[in-house]
Amino acid sequence: MNSISKTTQKTHRYPKGPLTLMTIVYRHILPGVKQALAQWEESAGSIPDPELKKQAIASIQTKRFHCQGGAVYAAANLPQKDQLISLIVAFQTISDYLDNLCDRSTSLDPVDFRQLHQSMLDAVTPELELADYYAFRTEREDGGYLIRLVEACRTQIAQLPSYRYFAGEIQQLVSLYVDLQVYKHIRKDLREDALTQWWEEKGKNYPDIRWNEFAAATGSTLGVFMLFLAASEPEADPEVAAVIGRAYFPYVCALHIQLDYLIDQEEDRQGGDLNFCFYYGSGEETVRRMGFIAAEARKAITRLKAPRFHRMIIEGLIALYLSDPKVASQPDVKNVRSKLLFRSPMMRVFFLINSVFIRFREPLSKSI
């Protein structure tokens, strides 16, 4: 065994079981995320424009679990956990901030939405020049907040030894994410047509999922975070990037976001927001399709190194979302939950208990 292989083995160890993973999460991941988010919240507090400041702070305070959940990938490379946590938190904070700006936007301009989200592509493509991301909107003065987030991502990416092998796959996933954010935030009467037309163009390689499930998959950042982790290895096989991409997209990513939409149905109904679970005809169809996606996700991750780690990610997602307090106030969702959780494996039960505990310890208004 050569010295590089030995180094790789020492620095990149996947947690072998749920107890080990959660010990690392409590001891290293949650404190690291808390510290990183505190710094970005302080930075957001200095934004001059009141609306941008409001949305930046709200995105951190109400979507903290996005960063906490995403940073779990750093548990597989503890020597570089600080670097990975910083990268994941900065990238996810861009996503959450822009999502707030677009959801509560004073604009319905797709050009504006695409310009804002160019920052996410710039964050993972260091060779691109920085742009004026607020060029097409009224609120512009953020005191350099968004550019600081982009530059923070670039600083950490520069330290990933194998990033060149994974950059293309990461940029492809981010490009799909950007497309989704543009199409789902335009005028309500145009959204569905834009999304289905996009599906007809992009979805030919995914015949077993529907347009709403494909769209949901593009809204997940989990594939990007897994690729960040893989890029942190001192030496990597260039072909691994495509393997990870196929394993995570579409099924793991679709499961992630469809679970999010599942528990947000009442909120989205009241707000008139697009929800990809609305396109299931009944609770039975929802259970059937969610079960299919979960089964395909579990099958897809078997081609990856340390498949048990990725199985924990999947079971953790199911546990985290279906234990959300919002489920209790939605009878239809409660019924779907009971069927999805029927005969849950012990791993999922373990993560259910921990999800409830984390929420009790750090009460939040929105889950991952």
C-alpha positions as CSV (number, residue, x, y, z in Angstrom):
1,M,0.0,0.0,0.0
2,N,1.5,3.3,-1.0
3,S,1.8,6.3,1.4
4,I,-1.1,8.2,-0.3
5,S,-3.5,5.3,0.2
6,K,-2.5,5.2,3.9
7,T,-3.1,8.9,4.3
8,T,-6.5,8.5,2.6
9,Q,-7.5,5.8,4.9
10,K,-6.5,7.7,8.0
11,T,-8.2,10.9,7.0
12,H,-11.4,9.7,5.4
13,R,-13.2,7.3,7.7
14,Y,-16.9,6.8,7.4
15,P,-18.8,6.3,10.7
16,K,-19.7,2.6,10.8
17,G,-23.0,2.9,12.7
18,P,-25.7,5.2,14.0
19,L,-24.3,5.5,17.5
20,T,-20.8,6.5,16.2
21,L,-22.3,8.9,13.7
22,M,-24.5,10.7,16.3
23,T,-21.6,10.9,18.8
24,I,-19.6,12.8,16.1
25,V,-22.7,14.9,15.3
26,Y,-23.2,16.0,18.9
27,R,-19.5,16.4,19.7
28,H,-18.2,18.0,16.5
29,I,-20.8,18.8,13.8
30,L,-23.5,20.7,15.7
31,P,-21.0,22.9,17.6
32,G,-19.1,23.6,14.4
33,V,-22.3,24.6,12.5
34,K,-23.4,26.8,15.4
35,Q,-20.2,28.7,15.4
36,A,-20.2,29.1,11.6
37,L,-23.8,30.3,11.5
38,A,-23.2,32.8,14.3
39,Q,-20.5,34.4,12.2
40,W,-22.7,34.7,9.2
41,E,-25.6,36.0,11.3
42,E,-23.3,38.7,12.7
43,S,-22.3,39.5,9.1
44,A,-26.0,39.6,8.0
45,G,-26.7,42.1,10.8
46,S,-24.6,44.7,9.1
47,I,-26.5,44.6,5.8
48,P,-27.6,48.2,5.0
49,D,-30.8,47.4,3.0
50,P,-33.5,46.6,5.6
51,E,-35.3,44.0,3.4
52,L,-32.1,42.1,2.5
53,K,-31.0,42.2,6.1
54,K,-34.4,40.9,7.2
55,Q,-34.3,38.0,4.8
56,A,-30.6,37.1,5.4
57,I,-31.2,36.9,9.2
58,A,-34.5,35.0,8.8
59,S,-32.9,32.5,6.5
60,I,-30.3,31.7,9.2
61,Q,-32.6,31.7,12.1
62,T,-35.4,29.6,10.6
63,K,-33.4,27.2,8.3
64,R,-30.6,26.3,10.6
65,F,-31.3,22.6,10.2
66,H,-30.4,22.8,6.5
67,C,-26.8,23.5,7.5
68,Q,-26.9,21.0,10.4
69,G,-28.1,18.2,8.3
70,G,-25.8,19.0,5.4
71,A,-22.8,19.2,7.6
72,V,-23.2,15.6,8.7
73,Y,-21.1,14.7,5.6
74,A,-18.1,16.2,7.5
75,A,-18.4,13.4,10.0
76,A,-16.7,11.1,7.4
77,N,-13.5,13.2,7.3
78,L,-12.9,14.5,10.9
79,P,-9.4,15.9,10.2
80,Q,-11.0,18.2,7.6
81,K,-14.3,18.7,9.4
82,D,-13.7,22.4,10.1
83,Q,-13.0,23.1,6.4
84,L,-16.0,21.0,5.2
85,I,-18.4,22.5,7.7
86,S,-17.3,26.0,6.7
87,L,-17.8,25.2,3.0
88,I,-21.2,23.4,3.5
89,V,-22.5,26.2,5.8
90,A,-21.5,29.0,3.5
91,F,-22.9,27.3,0.4
92,Q,-26.2,26.3,2.1
93,T,-26.5,29.8,3.6
94,I,-26.4,31.2,0.0
95,S,-29.1,28.8,-1.0
96,D,-31.4,29.6,2.0
97,Y,-30.9,33.4,1.7
98,L,-31.7,33.4,-2.0
99,D,-34.7,31.1,-1.4
100,N,-36.0,33.7,1.0
101,L,-35.4,36.5,-1.4
102,C,-37.3,34.7,-4.2
103,D,-40.1,33.4,-2.1
104,R,-40.8,36.8,-0.7
105,S,-39.6,38.7,-3.7
106,T,-40.7,42.2,-4.8
107,S,-39.9,40.8,-8.3
108,L,-41.2,38.0,-10.5
109,D,-38.5,38.5,-13.1
110,P,-36.8,35.2,-14.1
111,V,-33.7,37.3,-15.2
112,D,-33.5,38.6,-11.7
113,F,-33.7,35.1,-10.1
114,R,-31.1,33.7,-12.4
115,Q,-28.7,36.6,-11.7
116,L,-29.1,36.1,-8.0
117,H,-28.4,32.4,-8.3
118,Q,-25.4,33.0,-10.5
119,S,-23.7,33.5,-7.1
120,M,-24.1,29.7,-6.4
121,L,-22.5,28.8,-9.6
122,D,-19.7,31.3,-9.0
123,A,-19.2,29.8,-5.5
124,V,-18.3,26.4,-7.0
125,T,-16.5,27.7,-10.1
126,P,-13.6,29.7,-8.7
127,E,-12.3,30.7,-12.2
128,L,-15.4,32.8,-12.9
129,E,-15.4,36.5,-12.3
130,L,-17.7,37.8,-9.5
131,A,-20.8,39.5,-10.7
132,D,-23.4,42.1,-9.6
133,Y,-25.9,39.6,-8.3
134,Y,-28.5,42.3,-7.5
135,A,-28.3,43.9,-10.9
136,F,-32.0,43.4,-11.8
137,R,-33.7,44.2,-8.5
138,T,-34.5,47.2,-6.4
139,E,-32.9,46.0,-3.2
140,R,-29.1,46.0,-3.8
141,E,-27.1,47.2,-0.8
142,D,-26.1,44.1,1.1
143,G,-22.7,45.5,2.3
144,G,-20.9,42.7,0.4
145,Y,-22.7,39.9,2.3
146,L,-23.4,37.7,-0.7
147,I,-19.9,38.1,-2.2
148,R,-18.4,37.2,1.2
149,L,-20.4,34.0,1.2
150,V,-19.2,33.2,-2.4
151,E,-15.6,34.0,-1.5
152,A,-15.8,31.8,1.6
153,C,-16.9,28.9,-0.5
154,R,-14.0,29.5,-2.9
155,T,-11.5,29.7,-0.1
156,Q,-12.5,26.3,1.2
157,I,-12.7,24.7,-2.2
158,A,-9.2,25.8,-3.0
159,Q,-8.1,23.5,-0.1
160,L,-9.9,20.5,-1.4
161,P,-7.1,18.4,-2.9
162,S,-9.2,16.5,-5.5
163,Y,-11.8,19.2,-6.4
164,R,-10.7,19.3,-10.1
165,Y,-12.2,15.8,-10.5
166,F,-15.5,16.7,-9.0
167,A,-16.0,20.3,-10.2
168,G,-17.9,19.3,-13.3
169,E,-20.5,17.1,-11.5
170,I,-20.9,19.7,-8.8
171,Q,-21.5,22.5,-11.3
172,Q,-24.0,20.3,-13.2
173,L,-26.1,19.7,-10.0
174,V,-25.9,23.4,-9.1
175,S,-27.0,24.4,-12.6
176,L,-30.1,22.2,-12.2
177,Y,-30.7,23.8,-8.9
178,V,-30.5,27.3,-10.4
179,D,-33.0,26.3,-13.1
180,L,-35.5,25.1,-10.6
181,Q,-35.3,28.3,-8.5
182,V,-35.9,30.3,-11.6
183,Y,-38.9,28.3,-12.8
184,K,-40.6,27.8,-9.5
185,H,-40.5,31.5,-8.5
186,I,-41.9,33.1,-11.7
187,R,-45.6,34.1,-12.1
188,K,-47.9,31.4,-10.7
189,D,-49.7,30.9,-13.9
190,L,-46.5,30.2,-15.7
191,R,-44.7,27.9,-13.2
192,E,-46.1,24.5,-14.1
193,D,-45.7,24.9,-17.8
194,A,-42.2,26.1,-17.4
195,L,-41.3,23.2,-15.1
196,T,-42.9,20.5,-17.3
197,Q,-41.2,21.9,-20.4
198,W,-37.9,21.8,-18.6
199,W,-38.7,18.2,-17.6
200,E,-39.3,17.3,-21.2
201,E,-35.9,18.7,-22.1
202,K,-33.9,17.3,-19.1
203,G,-35.8,14.3,-17.8
204,K,-35.2,11.9,-20.7
205,N,-32.5,10.0,-18.7
206,Y,-34.9,9.4,-15.8
207,P,-37.9,7.6,-17.2
208,D,-39.0,6.1,-13.9
209,I,-39.7,9.4,-12.1
210,R,-42.3,12.0,-12.8
211,W,-41.8,15.7,-13.6
212,N,-42.6,16.8,-10.1
213,E,-40.2,14.3,-8.6
214,F,-37.4,15.3,-11.0
215,A,-38.0,18.9,-10.1
216,A,-37.8,18.0,-6.4
217,A,-34.5,16.2,-6.9
218,T,-32.9,19.3,-8.4
219,G,-33.8,21.2,-5.3
220,S,-31.5,19.1,-3.0
221,T,-28.0,20.1,-2.1
222,L,-27.1,16.7,-0.7
223,G,-25.4,15.5,-3.9
224,V,-23.2,18.6,-3.9
225,F,-22.2,18.0,-0.2
226,M,-21.3,14.4,-0.9
227,L,-19.1,15.5,-3.8
228,F,-17.5,18.1,-1.5
229,L,-16.7,15.2,0.9
230,A,-15.3,13.1,-1.9
231,A,-13.1,16.0,-3.1
232,S,-11.5,16.2,0.3
233,E,-9.7,13.0,-0.3
234,P,-6.0,13.4,-1.0
235,E,-6.2,11.3,-4.1
236,A,-9.4,10.3,-5.9
237,D,-10.5,8.3,-8.9
238,P,-11.8,10.8,-11.5
239,E,-14.6,8.3,-12.4
240,V,-16.0,8.4,-8.8
241,A,-17.7,11.8,-9.5
242,A,-20.1,10.3,-12.0
243,V,-20.7,7.3,-9.7
244,I,-21.7,9.6,-6.9
245,G,-23.8,11.7,-9.2
246,R,-25.8,8.7,-10.4
247,A,-26.1,7.3,-6.9
248,Y,-27.5,10.6,-5.4
249,F,-29.4,11.9,-8.4
250,P,-32.3,11.6,-8.7
251,Y,-33.5,9.3,-6.0
252,V,-31.7,10.3,-2.8
253,C,-32.2,14.0,-3.8
254,A,-35.8,13.5,-4.7
255,L,-36.5,11.7,-1.4
256,H,-34.9,14.6,0.5
257,I,-37.0,17.4,-1.0
258,Q,-40.3,15.4,-1.4
259,L,-40.2,14.7,2.4
260,D,-39.7,18.5,2.9
261,Y,-42.7,19.2,0.7
262,L,-44.8,16.5,2.3
263,I,-44.7,18.1,5.7
264,D,-45.1,21.7,4.3
265,Q,-48.3,21.1,2.5
266,E,-50.6,23.1,4.8
267,E,-48.2,26.0,4.9
268,D,-47.9,26.0,1.1
269,R,-51.7,25.7,0.6
270,Q,-52.2,28.8,2.8
271,G,-49.5,30.7,1.1
272,G,-50.4,29.7,-2.4
273,D,-46.9,28.3,-2.9
274,L,-45.9,25.5,-5.3
275,N,-45.6,22.1,-3.6
276,F,-44.5,19.0,-5.6
277,C,-46.6,16.7,-3.4
278,F,-49.8,18.4,-4.6
279,Y,-49.4,16.5,-7.8
280,Y,-50.1,13.1,-6.2
281,G,-53.8,12.3,-6.6
282,S,-54.3,10.7,-3.1
283,G,-52.6,9.8,0.1
284,E,-52.2,6.2,-1.2
285,E,-50.4,7.5,-4.3
286,T,-48.2,9.6,-2.1
287,V,-47.2,6.6,0.0
288,R,-46.6,4.5,-3.1
289,R,-44.4,7.0,-4.9
290,M,-42.5,8.0,-1.7
291,G,-42.0,4.3,-1.0
292,F,-40.7,3.7,-4.5
293,I,-38.3,6.7,-4.3
294,A,-37.0,5.6,-0.9
295,A,-36.5,2.0,-2.2
296,E,-34.6,3.2,-5.3
297,A,-32.5,5.6,-3.2
298,R,-31.5,2.6,-1.0
299,K,-30.6,0.6,-4.0
300,A,-28.7,3.4,-5.7
301,I,-26.3,4.0,-2.8
302,T,-25.1,0.4,-2.8
303,R,-22.7,1.3,-5.6
304,L,-20.9,3.8,-3.4
305,K,-18.0,3.2,-1.0
306,A,-19.3,2.8,2.6
307,P,-22.9,2.3,1.6
308,R,-23.9,1.9,5.3
309,F,-23.1,5.6,5.8
310,H,-25.3,6.6,2.9
311,R,-28.1,4.3,4.3
312,M,-27.8,6.2,7.5
313,I,-28.3,9.5,5.6
314,I,-31.5,8.1,4.0
315,E,-32.9,6.7,7.3
316,G,-31.9,10.0,9.0
317,L,-33.8,12.0,6.4
318,I,-37.0,9.9,6.8
319,A,-36.7,10.2,10.6
320,L,-36.0,13.9,10.7
321,Y,-38.9,14.9,8.5
322,L,-41.5,12.5,9.7
323,S,-40.8,13.4,13.3
324,D,-41.4,17.1,12.6
325,P,-44.1,18.7,14.8
326,K,-45.8,20.1,11.7
327,V,-47.1,16.6,10.9
328,A,-49.3,16.4,13.9
329,S,-51.6,19.2,12.6
330,Q,-52.1,17.6,9.2
331,P,-54.3,14.5,9.3
332,D,-53.6,13.5,5.8
333,V,-49.8,13.8,6.3
334,K,-50.1,11.9,9.6
335,N,-51.8,9.1,7.7
336,V,-49.0,9.1,5.1
337,R,-46.4,9.1,7.9
338,S,-47.9,6.1,9.7
339,K,-47.8,4.1,6.5
340,L,-44.2,5.2,5.6
341,L,-43.0,4.4,9.1
342,F,-44.7,1.0,9.3
343,R,-42.2,-1.6,10.5
344,S,-39.4,0.9,10.6
345,P,-35.9,-0.6,11.0
346,M,-34.1,0.1,14.3
347,M,-31.7,2.5,12.6
348,R,-34.6,4.7,11.6
349,V,-36.1,4.5,15.1
350,F,-32.8,5.5,16.6
351,F,-32.7,8.6,14.3
352,L,-36.3,9.4,15.1
353,I,-35.4,9.6,18.8
354,N,-32.4,11.8,18.1
355,S,-34.3,14.1,15.8
356,V,-36.9,14.7,18.6
357,F,-34.0,15.3,21.0
358,I,-32.2,17.8,18.8
359,R,-35.4,19.8,18.2
360,F,-36.1,19.9,21.9
361,R,-32.6,21.1,22.6
362,E,-32.6,23.7,19.8
363,P,-36.2,24.5,19.0
364,L,-36.6,25.8,15.4
365,S,-39.5,26.8,13.2
366,K,-38.4,24.8,10.1
367,S,-36.6,21.4,9.6
368,I,-33.8,20.5,7.3
